[in-house]
Amino acid sequence: RYKNWVGRETKKFVAGLKEDFTKESSEKSKNFNKEIKSKYDQEPQQVSGCWIVNKGLEVSRPAFEFRETFVLNNLVKRAGSNYIVDVGKLTGGFLKLEEKDKKRDKDVYMSVARSFKYNIAIDIPAGYAVKGTEELTQNKSNKTGSFSSSAVVNGNKLVVTVSRVYNNNFEKAADWPLMVDMISAASNFESKKILFEKQN
């Protein structure tokens, strides 16, 4: 009897989620625009595609997945015949701690342990060479988590890989300085730039 009740409740829950997704689809474009603005701190110039790949309602495919295609402005600047790309901003930015937040006497509670990975591929214009990849390579790791980034040129593409990991959902206040090191490494990445230098 309990099993039947659980089955009915689960079906009701899934049906409710599907109904919510149907309602959301009418405001999908607006919601995607809002999400882009909050992540990149600017309105998209153009959104040509936004769709849900997987709603995450099936046991066999539990991850919620979506895709966006959009255009942002002000991430590439001209410097004479060269170009400077604000590559660090392509991850959407990370938490920035103010000086007052770097000291803490209370334990840290988070919803879950989690990890994020960003794979960024940028086409290198014909006749240009990439300078400054070494500035994008760093690795900060301790028992609370890690932040790493790397950049390599692969053919006519610059490939940037960024990884951010929180090992636990709880950390003692005594370990907050370790988290600060990791969070600061991530937030500093946002200011990183890459140069596309014109070749003679």
Contacts in CASP RR format, 6 or more apart in sequence:
PFRMAT RR
TARGET T0000
AUTHOR 0000-0000-0000
METHOD contacts of the structure
MODEL  1
RYKNWVGRETKKFVAGLKEDFTKESSEKSKNFNKEIKSKYDQEPQQVSGC
WIVNKGLEVSRPAFEFRETFVLNNLVKRAGSNYIVDVGKLTGGFLKLEEK
DKKRDKDVYMSVARSFKYNIAIDIPAGYAVKGTEELTQNKSNKTGSFSSS
AVVNGNKLVVTVSRVYNNNFEKAADWPLMVDMISAASNFESKKILFEKQN
14 57 0 8 1.000
17 55 0 8 1.000
17 57 0 8 1.000
18 55 0 8 1.000
18 57 0 8 1.000
21 52 0 8 1.000
21 55 0 8 1.000
24 31 0 8 1.000
28 50 0 8 1.000
29 47 0 8 1.000
29 50 0 8 1.000
32 47 0 8 1.000
32 50 0 8 1.000
32 68 0 8 1.000
32 70 0 8 1.000
33 43 0 8 1.000
33 44 0 8 1.000
33 47 0 8 1.000
36 43 0 8 1.000
36 44 0 8 1.000
36 47 0 8 1.000
36 68 0 8 1.000
36 70 0 8 1.000
36 72 0 8 1.000
37 43 0 8 1.000
37 44 0 8 1.000
39 92 0 8 1.000
39 93 0 8 1.000
40 72 0 8 1.000
40 89 0 8 1.000
40 92 0 8 1.000
40 93 0 8 1.000
42 72 0 8 1.000
42 73 0 8 1.000
42 74 0 8 1.000
44 70 0 8 1.000
44 71 0 8 1.000
44 72 0 8 1.000
45 70 0 8 1.000
45 71 0 8 1.000
45 72 0 8 1.000
45 73 0 8 1.000
46 70 0 8 1.000
46 71 0 8 1.000
47 68 0 8 1.000
47 69 0 8 1.000
47 70 0 8 1.000
47 71 0 8 1.000
48 69 0 8 1.000
48 70 0 8 1.000
48 71 0 8 1.000
49 67 0 8 1.000
49 68 0 8 1.000
49 69 0 8 1.000
49 70 0 8 1.000
50 66 0 8 1.000
50 67 0 8 1.000
50 68 0 8 1.000
50 69 0 8 1.000
50 70 0 8 1.000
51 66 0 8 1.000
51 67 0 8 1.000
52 64 0 8 1.000
52 65 0 8 1.000
52 66 0 8 1.000
53 65 0 8 1.000
53 66 0 8 1.000
53 67 0 8 1.000
54 61 0 8 1.000
54 63 0 8 1.000
54 64 0 8 1.000
54 65 0 8 1.000
55 64 0 8 1.000
56 62 0 8 1.000
56 63 0 8 1.000
56 64 0 8 1.000
56 65 0 8 1.000
74 86 0 8 1.000
75 85 0 8 1.000
75 86 0 8 1.000
75 89 0 8 1.000
75 90 0 8 1.000
76 83 0 8 1.000
76 84 0 8 1.000
76 85 0 8 1.000
76 86 0 8 1.000
77 83 0 8 1.000
77 84 0 8 1.000
77 86 0 8 1.000
78 84 0 8 1.000
79 195 0 8 1.000
81 198 0 8 1.000
82 128 0 8 1.000
82 195 0 8 1.000
82 196 0 8 1.000
82 197 0 8 1.000
82 198 0 8 1.000
83 125 0 8 1.000
83 128 0 8 1.000
83 195 0 8 1.000
83 196 0 8 1.000
84 193 0 8 1.000
84 194 0 8 1.000
84 195 0 8 1.000
84 196 0 8 1.000
85 122 0 8 1.000
85 193 0 8 1.000
85 194 0 8 1.000
85 195 0 8 1.000
85 196 0 8 1.000
86 193 0 8 1.000
87 120 0 8 1.000
87 122 0 8 1.000
87 136 0 8 1.000
87 151 0 8 1.000
87 158 0 8 1.000
87 160 0 8 1.000
87 192 0 8 1.000
87 193 0 8 1.000
87 194 0 8 1.000
88 136 0 8 1.000
88 189 0 8 1.000
88 190 0 8 1.000
88 191 0 8 1.000
88 192 0 8 1.000
88 193 0 8 1.000
89 190 0 8 1.000
90 118 0 8 1.000
90 120 0 8 1.000
90 160 0 8 1.000
91 118 0 8 1.000
91 120 0 8 1.000
91 162 0 8 1.000
91 189 0 8 1.000
91 190 0 8 1.000
92 190 0 8 1.000
93 187 0 8 1.000
93 190 0 8 1.000
94 164 0 8 1.000
94 183 0 8 1.000
94 186 0 8 1.000
94 187 0 8 1.000
94 189 0 8 1.000
94 190 0 8 1.000
95 183 0 8 1.000
95 186 0 8 1.000
95 187 0 8 1.000
96 187 0 8 1.000
97 180 0 8 1.000
97 183 0 8 1.000
97 184 0 8 1.000
97 187 0 8 1.000
102 177 0 8 1.000
102 180 0 8 1.000
103 176 0 8 1.000
104 173 0 8 1.000
104 176 0 8 1.000
105 173 0 8 1.000
106 173 0 8 1.000
107 170 0 8 1.000
107 171 0 8 1.000
107 172 0 8 1.000
107 173 0 8 1.000
108 170 0 8 1.000
108 171 0 8 1.000
108 172 0 8 1.000
108 173 0 8 1.000
108 175 0 8 1.000
108 176 0 8 1.000
108 179 0 8 1.000
109 169 0 8 1.000
109 170 0 8 1.000
110 166 0 8 1.000
110 168 0 8 1.000
110 169 0 8 1.000
110 170 0 8 1.000
111 169 0 8 1.000
112 169 0 8 1.000
113 166 0 8 1.000
113 167 0 8 1.000
113 168 0 8 1.000
113 169 0 8 1.000
114 165 0 8 1.000
114 166 0 8 1.000
115 163 0 8 1.000
115 164 0 8 1.000
115 165 0 8 1.000
115 166 0 8 1.000
116 163 0 8 1.000
116 164 0 8 1.000
116 165 0 8 1.000
117 161 0 8 1.000
117 162 0 8 1.000
117 163 0 8 1.000
117 164 0 8 1.000
118 160 0 8 1.000
118 161 0 8 1.000
118 162 0 8 1.000
118 163 0 8 1.000
119 159 0 8 1.000
119 160 0 8 1.000
119 161 0 8 1.000
120 159 0 8 1.000
120 160 0 8 1.000
120 161 0 8 1.000
120 162 0 8 1.000
121 157 0 8 1.000
121 158 0 8 1.000
121 159 0 8 1.000
121 160 0 8 1.000
122 157 0 8 1.000
122 158 0 8 1.000
122 160 0 8 1.000
122 194 0 8 1.000
123 156 0 8 1.000
123 157 0 8 1.000
124 130 0 8 1.000
124 153 0 8 1.000
124 155 0 8 1.000
124 156 0 8 1.000
124 157 0 8 1.000
124 158 0 8 1.000
124 196 0 8 1.000
125 196 0 8 1.000
126 156 0 8 1.000
127 198 0 8 1.000
127 199 0 8 1.000
128 196 0 8 1.000
128 197 0 8 1.000
128 198 0 8 1.000
128 199 0 8 1.000
129 196 0 8 1.000
129 197 0 8 1.000
129 199 0 8 1.000
130 153 0 8 1.000
130 158 0 8 1.000
130 194 0 8 1.000
130 195 0 8 1.000
130 196 0 8 1.000
130 197 0 8 1.000
131 194 0 8 1.000
131 195 0 8 1.000
131 196 0 8 1.000
131 197 0 8 1.000
132 151 0 8 1.000
132 194 0 8 1.000
132 195 0 8 1.000
133 151 0 8 1.000
133 152 0 8 1.000
133 153 0 8 1.000
133 158 0 8 1.000
133 194 0 8 1.000
135 192 0 8 1.000
135 193 0 8 1.000
135 194 0 8 1.000
136 149 0 8 1.000
136 150 0 8 1.000
136 151 0 8 1.000
136 160 0 8 1.000
136 189 0 8 1.000
136 192 0 8 1.000
136 194 0 8 1.000
137 149 0 8 1.000
137 150 0 8 1.000
137 151 0 8 1.000
138 147 0 8 1.000
138 148 0 8 1.000
138 149 0 8 1.000
138 185 0 8 1.000
138 189 0 8 1.000
139 146 0 8 1.000
139 147 0 8 1.000
139 148 0 8 1.000
140 146 0 8 1.000
140 147 0 8 1.000
140 148 0 8 1.000
140 181 0 8 1.000
140 182 0 8 1.000
140 185 0 8 1.000
141 147 0 8 1.000
141 148 0 8 1.000
141 182 0 8 1.000
142 178 0 8 1.000
142 181 0 8 1.000
142 182 0 8 1.000
143 167 0 8 1.000
143 175 0 8 1.000
143 178 0 8 1.000
144 166 0 8 1.000
144 167 0 8 1.000
144 168 0 8 1.000
144 171 0 8 1.000
144 175 0 8 1.000
144 178 0 8 1.000
144 179 0 8 1.000
144 182 0 8 1.000
145 165 0 8 1.000
145 166 0 8 1.000
145 167 0 8 1.000
145 179 0 8 1.000
145 182 0 8 1.000
146 163 0 8 1.000
146 164 0 8 1.000
146 165 0 8 1.000
146 167 0 8 1.000
146 182 0 8 1.000
147 162 0 8 1.000
147 163 0 8 1.000
147 164 0 8 1.000
147 165 0 8 1.000
147 182 0 8 1.000
147 185 0 8 1.000
147 186 0 8 1.000
147 189 0 8 1.000
148 162 0 8 1.000
148 163 0 8 1.000
149 160 0 8 1.000
149 161 0 8 1.000
149 162 0 8 1.000
149 163 0 8 1.000
149 189 0 8 1.000
149 192 0 8 1.000
150 160 0 8 1.000
150 161 0 8 1.000
151 158 0 8 1.000
151 159 0 8 1.000
151 160 0 8 1.000
151 161 0 8 1.000
151 194 0 8 1.000
152 158 0 8 1.000
152 159 0 8 1.000
153 159 0 8 1.000
158 194 0 8 1.000
162 189 0 8 1.000
164 186 0 8 1.000
171 178 0 8 1.000
171 179 0 8 1.000
END
